[in-house]
Amino acid sequence: MASPQPTPRQQEAQQRLARQLADLGFALPGSLVERSTRCGKTGCRCNADPPQLHGPYLQWTRKEGNKTVTRILSPEQRERYQAWFDNARKLRVLVAELERLSLQAVTEAEGWTNKS
């Protein structure tokens, strides 16, 4: 049985994606968000009306195995690693595009109709 042959246009798109992936560099997974919190101590300003929450804190959360790992980053750490967080976002976009292209290629190669 012969291997499927994507169209020349699909092959060019795949090669473009591969070049972009190769150029990415380091990528940090997870989410980086700013959070303000309450401490729960009675009489603290975070429980006043209106509350004055603690923070903001830069919170980096990611999965390691089945566990959620959270780190608090300093503004300097955020600055140092922001490009890595940006690369992770680009990586997810590129992988999604490669998957979409692959689905299109298999659908065309097999003569399936594309029903959403």
N, C-alpha and C positions, 0 to 999 in steps of 0.2 A: 504494500500500500504506500502510495507516494505521500510525502510531506505536503501540508498545505502551503500554497504559495501566495503570500499577501501581494497586493497590487504594488506596482512601483511607488505610487503615492503613499501607500501605507508603510512601505519599507523606508522611504525618505523620512516620514514622520517619526518612525521608531528610531532611526539613526539620529535625528535631531534631539529627541528625548534622551537618548543615550549620551550624547555630547553634553547636554545640560546636566545630567546626573553626574557625569565625570567631573564637571567643573564645580560642583557644590562645595566640597570641603566638609568640615565637621558639622554635625547636626545634633542638637540636644532635644530629646523627646519630652513631651509633657506640656504643661500649661504654666505660663508665668502671668500672675495676676497681682494687682494691688488690693490688699484687704485692710479694713479697719475693724477692730474688734472691741468687745466688752470683756472686762476681766472678771466680773461677777462679784467683786468686793463691795460690800455695802458701804455707802458713803463716797464711793469713787465718782469722779466726774463723768465716767462712762455710763453711770446709772442716773444722772441728773435729768432734769426736764428743761430744755432739750439736752439729750446726751452729747457728750464730747468724747467720741470714741478714740481709742488708742491706735496709733499708726499714722499713716499707712505703712504696711509692711509688704515687701515684695516676696510673694510666696510662689515657689517653683514646686509643682506637684507632678509626679510621674508614676508609672507602674514598674515594679521590678518583680517579675514572676506574678504571683497573685496578691502582692502587697502594694499598697500605696505608700510612696516615699515623698515626704515634704521637706523642703529646705527653705529657710529664710535667707534671702540674698540682700547684700548691701547694694546701694545705688552704684558703687564702683564695680561690684561683681556683675550687675546687670549690664553696665556699659561694656565690660570686657567680653561678655558672652552673648550680647544681643545678636550679633551676626550668626551665631550658632543656632539660636532660637529661630531666627529668620530662615536659616537654611532648612531647618526641620519642617517649617511650614511649606517652603518651596518643594521639598522632597515629597510631602504628602500630595501636593498638587500634581507633580510630575508622575508619581506612581498612579494616581487616579486617571490621568490622561493616558498612560500606557495601558492600563486595564481597559479603558473605554475603546482605545484603538484595537486592542486584541479581541475584544468582543465583536467589534465591527468586522474585523478580518475573518473570524470564525463564522460569523453569521453569513457573510458573503461567500466564503469558501464552501460552506455546506448548503447554500441555497435556502437557508431559513428565512422566514419573513421576520422582520424586526417588530415584535409586538411589545409595547411598553406595559 
